[in-house]
C-alpha cells in the first residue's frame, strides 16, 4: 500500500492524473533531483500496480509550451509505455464537465467551487481537466494549481502537490559537504 504525506492511502491498481504543472516538473531539465525522484517513484508504483497515469491532453498541450527540445522525446515515451493514457476531452468528459458547470451555476455563480478570481477561461479548462479525471476514475490528481485543487475538491477527487508525494528511500541519502584542511 502506498501512503503519501498527505495521508492518502492507495492499494491495488493506482490511477493517477498529472496536471500541466506536475508534467512540466517531470519533463523540465532544470527540475531538482528530489522532485524527479518523487515522480519517478509514483510512476514506478503505478506501473507495478498495473495502474494508469492519466495525462489530460489540455495539460499535455500546456506542458509542451514550456518544454521545447524534450517534447518529441516525451511523446515517444508516453506512447511506448502502457501505463500512460493520453486522455482527450471527449464526449464523456464533456458531459461530466457540463455537470460540474451546472452545479456551479446552481450555486449562483459560474465561478462557484473555485479558489480564486482566475479568468473564466482558465476555470473552464480546470473543470475540463477535473472532468477527464472523473471519467478515468482517478484516485489522485497531482497538481500545483490551487484553483484546480478547489475544483477537484468539489467533485470528490483527491489531490496532491508533487512535494507531498512519497520520497524514495534512495533520495533520502544526502551528500555531506566536508571542509578538508589544506595541507
Buried (B, 14 or more C-beta within 10 A) or exposed (E): EBEBEBEBEBEEEBBBBBBBBBBBBBBBEEBEEBBBBBBBBBBEBBBEBEBBBBBBBBBBEBBBEBBEEBBEEBEEEBEEEEBBBBBEBEEBBBEBBEBBBEEBEEEEEEBBBBBEEBEEEBBBBBBBBBBBBBBBEBBBBBBBBBBBBBBBBBBEBBBBBBEBBBBBEEBEEEEEEEEEEEE
